[in-house]
């Protein structure tokens, strides 16, 4: 089914109400490290170095290498096409098999339950880069990447988190099931099966099976996702809105499968492509959603019209858009 155009103002899009809401007033806050989390992430990343040695130097069975790559790609789409573009922003509609598929792979990704992921992301858009943003990029690169998971939440994050509309997920039985049983589901789907399958089916050494399809895969997918919060809020151009932190960056789009066109996404969060150009730039997640639409599992794909996009980049962009000169000339000719 072909995408349909959506030109609603930002204040009417779920998960992005920032333009219609004043940022919270500054309050005194003393940052406090949660040492259990900080040490846990340190150990996780140190162990992942051994997994990287096994994976990138091919010290594991070839079946395990392919399997780990497959699980990494699947769990990435559970986050990007699922938690982000479908559940958080509702940029398209999905039938039951696709919703099950997305929640399954999101569980494998080890990024908390869907409800919490979506609540944090909607709050990030609503209060982007303020103290009420869970991973506020104004507090620095490290904080927006991983530090926010190692520290006590700012009071504004706790206070404003309770105002996020989560009624659609509260009424979703699949999301509610995953939220209620997230821990056992995580143990079975993300930890046990990716470790057990290589051992049982092709005789992989148990430590290799644990280190690569589970641990390294988890750490890589986490960091590639976190780069959208950190790198894509720090480096790059702003062709659509120069007044916000999110940027357009190829590096993040490569590692996060099309999520690095972030200045566009924060300007038009309801667009299922999360980019003006879809597959003309690197955007495999858009290709995945397009495929699901072709087989009838996804439908009502939303996207901003060319007229709306062109008007916005002329009005608020930083002048870096490649077609800006042509648009300016056309506008002068029309007058």
N, C-alpha and C positions, 0 to 999 in steps of 0.2 A: 504494500500500500504506500502511495506517495506521501511524503511529509506534508503537513499543512502549516501555513504561516500563522504566527502568533505575534501580535504587536502590542500586547498588554504592557502598561507601564510597570516599572520594576516593583513598585509598592504593592502590586497585585499578584506577584509571583511568589509561590510558596518557597520559603527558604532564602528569600532575599528582599528584606523590607528596609534595608539600611537608609535609602534615600528619604524615607518618610518618617524616620525616627532619629531624634537627636541622641548623640552618644552620651552614656552615663557620665555624671560629674565625677571628677577625680577624687579619690579617697586615699587615705594613708594605708599602705600595705607593706608588710615586711615579708619578703620572699623566704620560704622555708623549704628545704630539701626533704623529700621523702626518701630516706636512705635505703629502705628495702627495695624500692623501685629502681633507684639509681644503681645500686650494686647489682641488682638483677639484670638490668640492661647491659651493664659493663660485662658481666660474665657471659651473657648471651652473645654479645658481639665478639668477645675473645674466642669463644668456642667456635663461632661461625668462621673464624680465620682458618681453622683446620678443615672445616667443610669446604671452604673456597679452594684450599689446596687440593682436596680430593676431586672437586668438580672441574676446576679450570685446568688441572694438569691430567685429567682423565685417569685418576687412580681408583676408579670404581668401574663396575661392569657397565658395558655400553647400554644395557637395558635400564639400569638404574639412572644413568645420565639422561636418557630420553624420558623416563618416567618422572624424574625430578623436574625437568623442564616443562613437561605437560602439566604437572600439578601447580607449578608456579604460574603458568599462563592461565589455567582455569581459575585459580584463586584470585588472580589479578582482575579478571572479568567479573568475579563475584563482588569485588569492591568497586570497580570503575563503572561498568555497565549496570551493576546491581545497586549497591548501596548509594553510589553517587548519582548517576544519571536517572535511575528509575525511582528508588525509594526516597532519596533526599529531595530531588527537584521535580519528579514526575514529568520528565521531558517526553515520555512516551507511555503507552499502555502495554501491559504484558498479560498474556493468558496464563492459566494455572501452571502448565508444564514449565514455562519460562521462569515464573516466580519461584517455583521449587528449585529449578536449576540454579538460579542466582543466589538463593538463600543457602543452598548446599555449599556452593563454592565460596561464598562469603564466610561461612563457618570454618572452612578449611583455611582461610586466609589468616586467622588468629588476630583479628583486629576488634575484639569485643563484639557484643551482640549487635544485631542490626539496629535495634531501637536506640542504643547509646550512640552508635556511629552516626546515625541520621540526626539525632538531637544535637550533637556537637557540631555537625556540619551546617545545619540550618542556623545554629547560633553564630557560627563563624561568618556566615553571609549577612546575617541581620546586624551584627555588631563588628564587622570586619576591622581587624587591626586596632581595636580599642581594648580596654581592660576587661570588657565582657566577652571578648573573643577567646575561646579556650586555648588557641595557639597563636596569640597576638604577636604578629611579626614586628611590631614596634618595640618589643622587648629583646630583639636580637635574633640572629640567624639560628644559633644553637637552641634557644628556647622554642622557636617556632618549629624546629625540626623534631627534636626529641625531648628537650628540657621540660616542656609543658607536662610530660608524663612522669617527670621526676620530682615535681614540686607541688606543694599545696595549691589548690585552686584559688585564684583571686576572688574575693567576696563578690565582685560584680559577675563573675562567671556563674557562681552558685545562684545568686539572686535572679539574674536574667535567664538562666537555664530553665527555671520554672515557668517562664512566660512563653516558651516555644510551643507552637501548636503541633502536637503529636497525635491528634485525634485519628488521623487516617491510619497510622501504624497501630494505635491502640485497638482499632477495629479490624485489624488484619490477623486472622488466626495463625497464619504461618509465622509471622513476625512474633506474635505472642508465644507460640510454641518454642521458637528458637530462644527467645528471651528467658523463658521459664527453665528450659533444660540446656542452657548454653554450655555449662561446664561439662556435663557428660557427652554432649554432642561434640565439643571441641576435643575431648580426650579420644573419642572414637574416630572422628572424621579427619582431624588435623594431625594428631600425634600417632595413634595406633595404626590406622590403615596405611598411611604413607611409609611407615617403618616396616610393617608386617609384610606388605605385598612384595617388596624386593627380596626379602628373606625367604618367603615361602615359595614364590613362583620361579625365581632364577638363582637362588642360593647366594644372595649377597651377604657379605659379612655384616653382622647386626650393627656394629658401630658405624659403618659406612651408611647403612640404611637410615639410621637415626640422624647422622650428621648432615646428610645432603637432602633427601626428599622432605625431611621435616625441618631441621634447625636452620640450615643455610637458606633453604627456600623461604622460610618464614622471615628471616632477617632481611633478605634482599627485597621481598615484596613490601615489608614494612618501610624500609628506607626509601624505596622508589615512591611509595605513597607519600611519605613525609616530605619528600622534595617538593611536592606541590605546595605545601604549607611554608616551606623555607625558601628554597632557591627561586621558585616562581613568584615570590613576594619580595625579591631582592634584586634580581638581575634580569635585564631584558628591556624591551620597548613597551610603550603604552599607546598603541595606535587608536584605541577606542575611548579611553578615559584616562587622561594624564593626572587626574586628581586622586586616584586610588593607587595602592601599593602593588596589586597583582600585575604581572607582566606576561609578555609573549616570549617563550624561551624554547628553542628546539631541543636542548639537552633534556629537559624535563619531559617533553613530549615523547622523546625516544624511550626513556626508561619507564615512563608511566603511560605508555600506549595512547598518547593523544591528549593527555590532561595538562600539557604545558602551555596551551594557548589560553593563558589564565586571565589576561586582561579582557579578552572577549568574553570568557565565561562569567566573570564577575559583572560585566556590563549586560550580558544577555543570559542569565542563568537558566532560563527555561528552554534554551536551544539544545536539542538532543545531541548535536555534533560537538558541543563545547568548543566550537571553532567556526569561523566564517566559512572556511574552505572545505570542511569535511575531509575527504581523502586526497584532496589536492596537496595538502600538507600531511605530515605523518600523523595518522589518527586511526590506528587499528580498532579501537573501541567503537568508533562510528561504523567501521566496516562490519564489525560483529553485530551491531544493532540493525544495520541494513540487511544483513543476512537473515536475522530473525524475523524481520518484516517480510522478506520474500517468502519465507515458509509459513507465514501467518501467525507466528508466535508473538510478534510485536506489531503495534499499529498506532495510529494517531500520533505519529512522530511530529513534534513541534520544532519550528525553527523561525528565527527572525527574518523578516523580508529584507531584500536588498535595499529597499528605500529606507527602511528604519536603520539598518546598519550604516549606510552611506551618510545619512543625516547625523548620526551620532559621531562618526569619526571626523566629520567636518566640524562639528560643534565642539567636541571635547577631547579629540585625540591629540597626541604629541607631534603629529606631522610625519610620523615614520611609516605610515601605511603606503605600500607601493602604488596604489591607484589614486592617491590623494591629488596628485597633479592633474590627472585626467578629469577628476570630479570638479576640481576648482575651475579648470578651463571651461568645462561644460556649463557650470553655473554662471561664469562671466559672459559666455556666449548667449545664454538664455536671457540675460539682462541687457 
